[in-house]
Amino acid sequence: MRNRGFTLLEVLIAMVVLAISLSGIFTLLKSNIDTTGYTLKKIELIEAGGDIFYTLYTEPDIEPTPGLVKLKGYEGVEYKVTESSLGISYIKEYTLTLKKDEAEIVYNFYR
């Protein structure tokens, strides 16, 4: 009469193969979650940048900020405005830098 079942060695090999497969899947999932979080931060920075950019562009006089300033209405978002002269009459270059954690977006505009 033949035994109908799995040997202990077959079960152990199957568990090792399953563990290796699952660890690969979990690595891919973690990478995907990290990428999604970074992308969501970038999207929030783009939205905040649009708000600040509109405000700065419509103001008659733009004041540079001394450093990173917290942006109201956007949790964790900080911004900085710098000004540099182009040497062409009254035209200046303004740089708007937005940061949230490790994500950063930089806008340049001229007035």
C-alpha positions in Angstrom: 0.0 0.0 0.0 1.4 3.4 -1.0 1.4 6.4 1.4 -0.6 9.3 0.0 0.8 12.4 1.4 3.7 14.8 1.5 7.0 14.1 3.1 8.5 16.5 5.6 11.2 17.5 3.1 8.6 18.3 0.4 6.7 20.5 2.8 9.9 22.3 3.9 10.9 23.0 0.3 7.4 24.3 -0.5 7.6 26.6 2.5 11.0 28.0 1.4 9.7 28.6 -2.1 6.6 30.3 -0.7 8.6 32.5 1.7 11.0 33.6 -1.1 8.0 34.5 -3.3 6.2 36.4 -0.6 9.3 38.4 0.4 9.6 39.5 -3.3 6.0 40.6 -3.4 6.3 42.5 -0.1 9.4 44.3 -1.4 7.5 45.4 -4.5 4.5 46.5 -2.4 6.7 48.6 -0.1 8.4 50.2 -3.0 5.0 51.0 -4.5 3.8 52.5 -1.3 6.9 54.7 -0.9 6.6 55.9 -4.5 2.9 56.7 -4.0 3.6 58.7 -0.9 6.3 60.7 -2.6 4.0 61.4 -5.6 1.2 62.6 -3.3 3.7 65.0 -1.6 4.7 66.4 -5.0 1.1 66.9 -6.0 0.4 68.8 -2.8 3.5 71.0 -3.5 2.2 71.7 -7.0 -1.2 72.8 -5.6 0.5 75.0 -3.0 2.9 76.3 -5.6 -0.1 77.4 -7.8 -1.6 79.2 -4.9 1.6 81.0 -3.9 2.6 81.7 -7.5 -0.7 83.4 -8.2 -0.5 85.5 -5.0 3.1 86.5 -5.7 2.5 87.3 -9.3 -0.4 89.6 -8.5 1.3 91.5 -5.7 2.9 94.8 -6.8 6.0 94.3 -4.6 7.3 90.9 -3.8 9.3 90.6 -0.6 11.9 87.8 -0.5 11.6 85.5 2.6 14.6 85.2 5.0 14.3 81.4 5.0 11.7 78.6 4.8 8.3 79.9 5.9 5.4 77.6 6.9 2.5 77.9 4.4 -0.9 78.3 6.0 -3.5 75.8 4.8 -1.0 73.2 3.8 0.3 71.0 6.6 4.0 70.5 6.6 4.6 72.7 3.5 7.3 75.3 3.7 8.3 77.9 1.1 11.1 80.4 0.3 11.1 83.3 -2.1 14.5 84.6 -3.4 15.1 87.5 -5.7 18.0 88.2 -8.1 18.7 91.0 -10.5 19.2 90.1 -14.2 21.1 93.4 -14.9 18.4 94.3 -17.4 16.7 97.6 -16.2 14.0 96.7 -13.8 13.5 92.9 -14.6 14.2 90.6 -11.7 14.2 86.8 -11.4 12.2 85.3 -8.5 12.7 81.7 -7.3 9.9 80.1 -5.3 11.0 76.9 -3.5 8.5 74.6 -1.9 9.4 71.7 0.4 7.5 69.0 2.2 9.7 66.4 3.9 12.1 65.2 1.2 10.0 66.4 -1.7 10.9 69.8 -3.3 9.6 71.9 -6.2 11.3 75.0 -7.6 9.5 77.7 -9.7 11.3 80.5 -11.5 9.5 83.6 -12.8 10.5 87.1 -14.0 9.0 90.5 -13.3 
